[in-house]
Amino acid sequence: MNAQNRSAGRIGSLTQLQWLAVALVVVTGVLHVYAGIVEGRIPVALAGVGYAGTLVLFFFDYRRRLLYLTGIPYTAVQFPLWIVAK
């Protein structure tokens, strides 16, 4: 089985909860990039790029437990930072 077939098999085996998480990460990442560009805040845009990078690692099945363990605090930190920045 080549790498493309293995990757397609993993994507097809995602649960509904994982697909919901992917959709939320896409929306969050796009909003961060957009807000970062419109407001001229590079760190905000880079946070959005971080979400995109995480999705790439997720779809390549790169140590998903590690992604979960780092992604939850990464997202949780965004809320207080946003409140302080505003």
C-alpha positions as CSV (number, residue, x, y, z in Angstrom):
1,M,0.0,0.0,0.0
2,N,1.5,3.3,-1.0
3,A,1.5,6.5,1.1
4,Q,-1.4,8.1,-0.7
5,N,-3.7,5.1,-0.1
6,R,-2.7,5.0,3.6
7,S,-3.5,8.7,4.0
8,A,-6.8,8.3,2.2
9,G,-7.7,5.4,4.5
10,R,-6.9,7.4,7.6
11,I,-9.0,10.4,6.4
12,G,-11.9,8.1,5.7
13,S,-11.8,6.6,9.2
14,L,-12.3,9.9,11.0
15,T,-15.2,10.0,13.4
16,Q,-17.9,12.6,13.3
17,L,-16.4,14.3,16.3
18,Q,-13.1,14.5,14.6
19,W,-14.7,16.0,11.5
20,L,-16.5,18.6,13.7
21,A,-13.1,19.4,15.3
22,V,-11.5,19.8,11.8
23,A,-14.3,22.1,10.7
24,L,-13.9,24.2,13.9
25,V,-10.2,24.4,13.4
26,V,-10.6,25.6,9.8
27,V,-13.1,28.3,10.8
28,T,-10.9,29.4,13.7
29,G,-7.8,29.5,11.6
30,V,-9.4,31.4,8.8
31,L,-10.8,34.0,11.3
32,H,-7.4,34.4,12.9
33,V,-5.6,34.9,9.6
34,Y,-8.3,37.4,8.4
35,A,-8.4,39.3,11.7
36,G,-4.6,39.4,11.8
37,I,-4.4,40.8,8.3
38,V,-7.3,43.3,8.7
39,E,-6.1,44.6,12.1
40,G,-2.4,44.4,11.1
41,R,-1.6,42.1,14.0
42,I,1.0,39.6,12.8
43,P,0.8,37.4,16.0
44,V,-2.9,36.9,15.4
45,A,-2.3,35.9,11.7
46,L,0.5,33.5,12.8
47,A,-1.9,31.9,15.3
48,G,-4.2,31.1,12.3
49,V,-1.2,29.7,10.4
50,G,-0.5,27.5,13.5
51,Y,-4.0,26.1,13.2
52,A,-3.4,25.2,9.6
53,G,-0.1,23.6,10.4
54,T,-1.8,21.5,13.0
55,L,-4.4,20.3,10.5
56,V,-1.7,19.2,8.1
57,L,0.0,17.2,10.9
58,F,-3.4,15.8,11.9
59,F,-4.2,14.5,8.4
60,F,-0.8,13.0,8.1
61,D,-1.5,11.1,11.4
62,Y,1.4,12.7,13.1
63,R,1.3,11.7,16.8
64,R,-2.4,12.7,17.2
65,R,-2.3,12.3,21.0
66,L,0.5,15.0,21.1
67,L,-1.6,17.2,18.9
68,Y,-4.6,16.8,21.2
69,L,-2.5,17.5,24.3
70,T,-0.9,20.6,22.8
71,G,-3.9,21.8,20.8
72,I,-6.3,22.1,23.6
73,P,-4.1,24.4,25.8
74,Y,-3.0,26.3,22.6
75,T,-6.7,27.1,21.9
76,A,-7.5,27.8,25.5
77,V,-4.8,30.4,25.7
78,Q,-6.2,32.2,22.7
79,F,-9.3,33.3,24.7
80,P,-7.6,35.3,27.5
81,L,-5.0,36.7,25.1
82,W,-7.9,38.0,22.9
83,I,-9.6,39.6,25.9
84,V,-6.4,41.3,27.1
85,A,-5.5,42.4,23.5
86,K,-8.9,44.0,23.0
